[in-house]
């Protein structure tokens, strides 16, 4: 059972949303007005998904949504939103997992939440892959720079420089990037 946090300034709309979610077997962990929203109130709710019912997400609202989605790593669903392309684009950039620009029926909620959760998980996976690729590229650049230093300062061939770094990495139980950083740091100290 997914735990849902509702953020809405209109009590009647929030009450309808809560009742509809409970009929669909979701557990509503809380209802907050926008003035109550901050990082600690969202974390305290322990929600799996956050549903925001906002007629026109403004700049402050989008900043809060970005915090929820990226920093707290929660899927965010925006309901009753603006239909214009600019609003949709801004919301997606803020990290919204689902953006519904029409009135919602209770029976629609389960599908919307499932899509938002799946989209959020896929986005998170892609973000992690991108970070890993960037980290590997940065490490490779460090290793290449360290190899160049060893080649210039000690006359090693590229395979010899790599072999020495790899041997040191294994004997010291350090990553190649750490060995490369040490070589670069030592070179910078000697200049």
C-alpha positions, -999 to 999 in steps of 0.1 A, spaced: 0 0 0 15 33 -11 15 61 15 3 94 0 9 130 12 -16 156 -2 -6 192 -5 -36 215 -13 -48 248 0 -85 240 -6 -98 218 22 -129 205 3 -107 194 -27 -82 178 -4 -109 160 15 -123 146 -18 -89 136 -29 -82 118 4 -115 100 3 -109 89 -33 -74 77 -25 -86 57 5 -113 40 -17 -85 31 -41 -67 14 -11 -40 41 -6 -30 53 28 -31 91 31 -4 100 57 -13 137 58 -28 168 42 -7 200 42 -15 235 30 13 251 10 23 274 39 30 242 60 53 227 34 90 225 42 116 197 41 110 185 76 72 184 73 75 163 41 101 140 56 80 135 87 50 123 66 70 94 53 51 94 21 59 73 -10 41 97 -33 32 134 -30 1 147 -47 -1 184 -53 -34 199 -63 -24 233 -77 -42 254 -102 -11 273 -113 22 262 -100 41 295 -95 79 299 -89 78 292 -52 56 261 -57 79 248 -84 109 253 -61 91 232 -34 82 206 -60 119 204 -71 129 199 -34 104 171 -30 113 153 -62 151 157 -63 163 163 -28 138 141 -9 136 117 -39 98 114 -40 75 111 -70 53 142 -73 20 143 -90 5 177 -100 -33 177 -105 -56 204 -119 -26 222 -134 -24 248 -162 -27 234 -197 -2 258 -214 31 244 -226 53 267 -206 37 256 -173 41 220 -183 77 224 -192 85 243 -160 68 216 -139 87 188 -157 120 206 -152 111 209 -115 109 171 -113 72 164 -116 65 127 -123 30 132 -135 12 163 -146 -26 162 -151 -41 193 -167 -78 182 -165 -102 173 -138 -96 139 -123 -121 112 -114 -115 90 -84 -109 60 -105 -82 78 -125 -59 82 -94 -45 46 -92 -33 47 -128 -19 82 -124 0 72 -93 14 40 -109 26 60 -139 42 86 -117 59 60 -96 73 42 -126 84 74 -144 101 86 -112 119 52 -108 131 53 -144 142 90 -141 161 81 -110 178 51 -127 188 73 -156 201 100 -133 222 73 -114 236 59 -147 245 94 -159 263 102 -126 281 69 -128 292 76 -164 304 111 -154 323 97 -124 340 71 -146 349 97 -172 364 119 -145 384 90 -130 396 81 -165 408 117 -170 427 116 -137 443 83 -146 453 96 -180 468 128 -165 487 107 -139 500 84 -166 512 115 -186 531 127 -155 548 93 -150 557 91 -187 571 127 -187 589 125 -154 602 89 -154 603 80 -191 578 52 -188 558 40 -218 520 44 -215 515 6 -207 544 8 -181 529 38 -164 495 22 -163 510 -11 -150 529 7 -122 497 26 -112 477 -6 -112 503 -24 -92 503 3 -66 465 4 -66 463 -33 -58 491 -33 -32 476 -3 -13 440 -14 -18 431 19 -33 411 28 -64 431 38 -95 416 73 -93 430 77 -57 465 67 -69 462 91 -98 451 119 -75 482 112 -53 505 113 -83 490 146 -95 491 161 -61 528 151 -56 536 166 -90 518 199 -81 537 201 -48 570 197 -66 563 226 -90 
